[in-house]
Amino acid sequence: MDRYKIGSGTLSLIMERYHAGGIPIEELQMMPPKEVELLFYPQKNIKKKDIPLPDFQYYYDRIHTPNSRVNISYCWLDYKEHIVSQENILGYKEIAENIYENSEVYPVAYVTSQYLSEEDYNTLEFPYNQTAFLDFAVVKNRSSCAGWKEQLQSKIQEVDIGFQYKEIDSRQSV
C-alpha cells in the first residue's frame, strides 16, 4: 500500500470530522470537491473554542509585583486551569459563580516524600522498574525511603491467564 505522507494525527482528525458530520460516504462522493474540503478542513482563522482571552493586565501585575516569584509559565498554566467566563465552556466545570476549572490540566510541579535511590532503581527488573514511577521519584545521592520494596511488591500480582505457546511450522496449513 502506498503512503501519501498523511500522519496518523491528520488521519485521526479527518476520521473524527467524518464521524461527527454523520454524512454517508456515498453522499460525500456525490458532493463537489470544494464542499467536501470545507467539511474536513474548515477555513483558517476560525476561532476553535469560545474560551475568553486571559486578563493580560492581571497576569502582568502578578509577574511584576515586587519580590514576585510568578513567571509566564505559571500564569499560562493558571489560565488554562481556571477561566473566568459568563457562560459554560466545554471541558471546564463551574466551581464558583463564573469561574470554571479544567481538571485535565497538569500541575506546575509534583511533590512527594516517596523516593528511590538511583542505585536501588537500577536493581529493579520488569515490571517493578516500570511501576516504580507510579509511586516514587528516583533521586541521586540519597538512600531510598523505608519500605519501598514491600510497597512495590504489594502492587504486582502474578496471574495465570491460561495462555499456551504453540509452535507452528509455517509450511503447514493450520
Stockholm file with secondary structure:
# STOCKHOLM 1.0

chainA/1-174         MDRYKIGSGTLSLIMERYHAGGIPIEELQMMPPKEVELLFYPQKNIKKKDIPLPDFQYYYDRIHTPNSRVNISYCWLDYKEHIVSQENILGYKEIAENIYENSEVYPVAYVTSQYLSEEDYNTLEFPYNQTAFLDFAVVKNRSSCAGWKEQLQSKIQEVDIGFQYKEIDSRQSV
#=GR chainA/1-174 SS CCCCSCCHHHHHHHHHHHHHHTCCHHHHHHSCHHHHHHHHSCCTTCCCSCCCCCCHHHHHHHHHSTTCCCCHHHHHHHHHHEEECSSCCTTCEEEETTEEECTTSCCSCCCCSCEEEHHHHHHCCTTHHHHHHHHCEEESSSCCCTTHHHHHHHHCCCCCCCCCCCCCCTTSCC
#=GC SS_cons         CCCCSCCHHHHHHHHHHHHHHTCCHHHHHHSCHHHHHHHHSCCTTCCCSCCCCCCHHHHHHHHHSTTCCCCHHHHHHHHHHEEECSSCCTTCEEEETTEEECTTSCCSCCCCSCEEEHHHHHHCCTTHHHHHHHHCEEESSSCCCTTHHHHHHHHCCCCCCCCCCCCCCTTSCC
//
